[in-house]
Amino acid sequence: MNGEHHKDTMTGELWGRVGQLKTWLDENADPAIGDVRVWRVLKITEEVGEVSEAMHGAMAANPRKGASHTWSDVNKELCDVIVTAMVALASCTPDAERILDDRLEGLVNRVIPS
């Protein structure tokens, strides 16, 4: 299997899993909350707060709590931020995969011009 095909397969699997989470959320959303896009974007801030809490704990930055977290906790919380943002993006547009890829390419090209 060549590298490009493997990358495409991995990307497809990744977005497929994101789609599964989005579908589950769609199917279980309370209609009373209104536009789910708002809540899915706001959920990102909650997850970022959890990364901050894990960082404080991993670095024992809060003398009252000490070393309450590990770097493994930080990594897990960072993954939660990424997945939550991907679900939010997929909730805002049906073309999330292309939009993220285009954005990432633009960021890379800005710092590493070809």
Secondary structure, 3 states (H helix, E strand, C coil): CCHHHHHHHHHHHHHHHHHHHHHHHHHHCCHHHCCHHHHHHHHHHHHHHHHHHHHHHHCCCCCCCCCCCCHHHHHHHHHHHHHHHHHHHHHHCCCHHHHHHHHHHHHHHHHCCC
